[in-house]
């Protein structure tokens, strides 16, 4: 359940996450999708070699290319045809909110890093993603 103001949550993103959200929104517009989703943001984070997500996947020997391909297939199947501006999905905002609570209370962070987003995703993958993580 989303309890925080979305604008407040978005202001908590660090520079890497902000760039990823901007790239995700741009991708969403170019594909004419109706909502910016967790998948759009994850795709953008996977494409950023400076993100915590990229580093963590490499550290744990997760096949990032397979993960990227899986997300790409799912994004390609999303409903398209939106002639206007997409919105942020409620699930995406809840993911940010949950990661922010984790980052601020457990890690003492003042900005939300992509590593905290990844932790929340790994802790509850079925909550945020309709696709499975590749092994």
PyMOL commands that set and color helices and strands:
alter all, ss='L'
color gray80, all
select helices_A, chain A and resi 6-11+15-30+38-46+52-59+64-76+90-106+114-123+125-128
alter helices_A, ss='H'
color red, helices_A
select strands_A, chain A and resi 35-36+87-88
alter strands_A, ss='S'
color yellow, strands_A
deselect
rebuild
show_as cartoon
